[in-house]
Amino acid sequence: MIVNMESRLAMRIGTFVPATHALDFRYPVLEGGVAPTVQAFVGGVTDRETRAASRDHPERGVILIEGPYADMSVLPRDLWASCPTAPAHEWVLEQIRPGGQASPDAAGGLCISAMEVDPAIEDEFNEWYNEEHMPLMDAVPGMLAARRFRATGGLPRYVAVYHLESAAVYLERSWAEANQTPWIRRIHRHRLRTLHMILERVELAG
């Protein structure tokens, strides 16, 4: 897959526990800088049986910061200074599919799916994700943007970010059906360090 480097977008994601610490986030003002997209969400790790946020894990606040790839790796050292604590986890992500698609402002929900993969099938993993899985996810009703990222900072290394009309889209039958092909069942046997979160859009405090 060829990505236009000039239009490539990237993302910084910080997850906070307790979730309320994310809501104090303020992007530092930079002279001459381009203001990035900033979105906030609250939710948790997915319970694979109920497909809702698990009650066995703490609620998480998530801050998503998006801008040109070159900017995301050089954000100010005090990026999270407005929050009471530093993120419990942070990613620096480069968008690898489609490459330059921006986060939709109308999203009411977000799903994050992160994983490592057995190096022995990494080429097939990427082929499956790009050629089968993401087109199926694009077609799920209520899906606003289905994108893949590779982490240049933080783990797991492969991260899919799905912007949804609402978090309820994750509960729909069409989502489950997109995850039941023979190829996905083969790939899933080789996934490592998986993390899935379902989140609802919230407004920042100020």
C-alpha positions in Angstrom: 0.0 0.0 0.0 1.4 3.4 -1.1 0.7 6.3 1.2 1.2 9.9 0.1 3.7 11.2 2.6 2.6 14.8 2.3 -1.0 14.1 3.2 -0.2 11.4 5.8 -1.9 11.9 9.1 -0.8 10.6 12.5 -2.2 10.5 16.0 -1.2 10.7 19.6 -3.5 8.8 22.0 -3.3 9.1 25.7 -5.5 6.9 28.0 -6.2 8.1 31.6 -7.2 6.3 34.8 -9.2 7.7 36.4 -11.2 8.7 33.3 -12.0 12.2 34.6 -8.3 13.2 34.5 -8.6 13.2 30.7 -11.3 15.9 30.7 -8.9 18.6 32.0 -6.8 18.3 28.8 -5.9 21.6 27.1 -3.7 21.5 24.0 -0.6 23.8 24.6 -0.6 26.9 22.5 2.3 26.9 20.0 3.4 30.0 18.1 3.0 29.5 14.4 1.9 25.9 14.9 -1.2 24.3 13.2 -3.9 23.4 15.8 -4.5 19.7 15.6 -7.8 17.9 16.0 -8.5 17.0 19.6 -11.3 14.6 20.7 -12.2 13.1 24.0 -13.9 9.8 24.9 -14.7 7.8 28.0 -15.3 4.1 28.2 -13.3 1.0 28.9 -11.8 -2.4 28.0 -14.4 -4.5 26.1 -16.1 -7.4 27.8 -16.0 -10.0 25.0 -19.2 -11.7 26.2 -21.5 -8.6 26.7 -19.6 -6.5 24.1 -19.9 -3.5 26.5 -17.2 -1.8 28.6 -16.0 -4.4 31.2 -16.9 -3.8 34.9 -13.7 -5.7 35.8 -11.5 -3.0 34.5 -11.3 0.7 35.5 -13.1 3.3 33.3 -10.7 5.1 31.0 -10.6 8.5 29.5 -9.0 8.8 26.1 -7.6 11.9 24.4 -7.0 11.7 20.6 -4.8 14.3 19.0 -4.5 14.2 15.2 -2.4 16.2 12.8 0.3 15.8 10.1 2.7 12.9 10.7 5.7 15.2 11.1 4.1 17.1 13.9 2.9 14.2 16.1 6.4 13.0 16.9 7.6 16.5 18.1 4.8 17.7 20.2 5.8 19.7 23.3 7.2 17.9 26.3 4.4 19.4 28.5 1.7 18.0 26.2 -0.2 16.5 29.1 0.7 19.1 31.7 -3.0 20.3 32.0 -4.1 16.9 33.2 -3.8 16.0 36.9 -1.7 12.9 36.0 0.2 11.6 33.0 -1.5 9.1 30.7 -1.5 5.5 32.0 -0.7 4.6 28.4 0.2 6.5 25.3 0.7 5.8 21.6 2.3 7.7 18.8 0.6 6.4 15.6 1.2 6.7 11.9 -1.8 6.1 9.7 -1.2 3.3 7.2 -4.7 2.8 5.8 -5.9 4.7 4.1 -3.2 7.2 5.0 -4.7 10.7 5.0 -8.3 10.3 6.3 -9.1 12.7 9.1 -11.1 11.8 12.2 -14.8 12.7 11.7 -16.1 15.4 14.0 -19.6 13.9 14.1 -18.5 10.7 15.8 -20.4 9.8 19.0 -18.4 6.6 19.7 -14.9 5.1 19.2 -13.6 1.6 19.1 -9.9 1.0 19.5 -8.5 -2.5 18.6 -4.8 -3.0 19.2 -2.6 -6.1 18.9 0.7 -7.7 18.2 1.0 -10.6 15.8 3.2 -13.6 15.4 6.1 -12.5 13.2 5.7 -15.7 11.2 2.4 -14.5 9.7 2.9 -10.8 9.8 2.8 -10.4 6.0 -0.5 -12.4 5.8 -1.8 -10.4 8.8 -1.4 -7.1 7.0 -2.8 -8.6 3.8 -5.9 -9.8 5.6 -6.4 -6.5 7.4 -6.1 -4.4 4.3 -7.8 -6.6 1.7 -10.6 -8.3 3.7 -11.2 -6.9 7.2 -11.1 -3.1 6.6 -13.4 -3.2 3.6 -15.9 -5.3 5.7 -15.6 -2.8 8.5 -16.1 0.2 6.1 -19.5 -1.4 5.2 -20.8 -1.7 8.8 -23.8 0.7 9.1 -22.9 3.6 11.4 -19.2 3.3 10.7 -17.8 6.8 9.9 -14.1 6.0 9.5 -12.2 2.7 9.7 -8.4 3.3 9.8 -5.3 1.4 10.6 -2.2 2.7 12.4 1.2 1.5 13.2 2.8 2.6 16.5 6.1 4.4 16.4 5.8 4.8 20.2 3.8 2.6 22.6 2.5 -1.0 22.4 0.7 -3.0 21.0 2.2 -2.0 17.6 -0.9 -2.4 15.3 -3.9 -0.3 16.2 -7.2 0.1 14.4 -9.3 3.1 15.2 -13.0 3.1 14.3 -15.1 6.3 14.6 -18.8 5.4 15.0 -22.1 7.3 14.9 -22.5 6.0 18.5 -20.9 3.4 20.7 -24.0 1.3 20.1 -22.8 0.5 16.6 -20.3 -2.0 18.2 -23.3 -4.0 19.5 -24.9 -4.4 16.1 -25.1 -7.8 14.4 -23.4 -6.4 11.3 -20.2 -5.7 13.3 -20.2 -9.3 14.6 -20.8 -10.7 11.1 -17.8 -8.7 9.8 -15.7 -10.6 12.3 -16.7 -14.2 11.4 -14.9 -15.0 8.1 -12.7 -18.1 7.8 -9.7 -15.9 7.2 -10.2 -13.8 10.4 -10.6 -17.0 12.5 -7.2 -18.2 11.2 -5.5 -14.8 11.9 -7.0 -14.6 15.4 -5.1 -17.7 16.4 -1.8 -15.7 15.9 -2.7 -12.5 17.6 -0.8 -11.4 20.7 -1.3 -8.8 23.4 -4.7 -7.8 22.3 -6.5 -4.7 23.6 -10.1 -3.7 22.7 -11.8 -0.6 24.0 -15.3 0.8 23.4 -15.8 4.5 24.2 -18.4 7.3 24.1 -17.6 10.9 23.0 -17.5 13.5 25.7 -16.7 17.2 25.8 -13.6 18.5 27.5 -14.1 20.5 30.7 -13.5 24.0 29.3 
